[in-house]
């Protein structure tokens, strides 16, 4: 193997180590920023219990941010290492090596420039051989030190510290439940309250000419003082019936409708109330035919 072939081999080793180092550094930032954004997303949902449209926006924003972080920090180096992206040129690698190893300086760049010359003369070849021989003792991969990434580990300290504080003094499971609700943004979730409200109606169906009576029962250590029903864009307060029950009487409705009930701290899931159109008696007449012995006229 000639001296220049040794140089080319060392350049390949340098490039591999360069992209491994870049992947390691990118992985640190990808993990740190990704975990911080995950915690922010879960905390927002746990705090505000967002409705479905906003949870969808938060979820897809999270996906786009993570994909963006992947392509910015991970893919450029990983793509080269697995052979799907073109690595840097030898000239670019030589410039980086020259700045990191002063003893090499511009000698490696000059050697590569000589190789690019079209004149294949003995003088040029001799010059390349001489310069390659002076560069042979150097290991170009030493220009990359994996230990330099230790200083970037401080960016992981913040999310790890936050997770430990939440685990010790908070409720880590609630935080993950918040993210699970964001991920299942097309499902309806009910925010827990210090009491439970139960719809007592066994059947959510009525005729179009029938009065509707909705009944709610509250159970818990603390009971609400007011319960309301929302349907058709209108909010109607239910009348208390005893200590733990509430009732609302609606006039006959002409069309089926969706509704939910709740308080300032509670919102139920959506219910669908079906209106059925049945036969109606709008008018009638009676014809009386008395028996003949009564001698009465029709």
VENDA-V958344 format. One record per pair of residues at least 12 apart in sequence whose ideal C-beta (glycine too) atoms are under 6 Angstrom apart, sorted by the first residue. I is the first residue (numbers start at 1). J is the second residue. Records with the same first field share a line. If there is no record, write none. Layout:
I=J, J
This chain:
3=132, 133, 136
4=132
6=136
7=132, 135
10=140
11=90, 93
13=141
14=93, 140, 141
15=87, 93
17=141, 144
18=144
19=77, 80, 81
21=144, 146
22=77
23=77, 78
24=149
25=149, 152
26=73, 74
28=152
29=73
30=69, 73, 74
32=155, 156, 159
33=69
34=66, 69
35=159
36=159
37=65
39=162
41=58, 62, 182
42=175, 178, 179
45=178, 181, 182
46=174, 175, 178
49=191
52=185
55=182, 185
56=185
58=182
59=182, 185
90=112
91=112
94=108, 109, 112
97=140, 143
100=143
101=143
104=138
107=131
108=135
111=131
114=127, 128
188=269
190=269
193=265, 266
194=220, 222
195=218, 220, 222, 223
196=219, 220
197=216, 218
198=217
200=215, 217
204=271, 273
205=274
207=276, 278
208=254, 275, 277
209=252
210=252
212=250
213=249
214=248
215=247
216=246, 261
217=244, 245
218=244
223=244
224=263
227=246, 263
229=248, 259, 261
230=260
231=257, 259
232=257
236=248
253=275
255=275
256=274, 275
257=273
258=270, 272
259=271
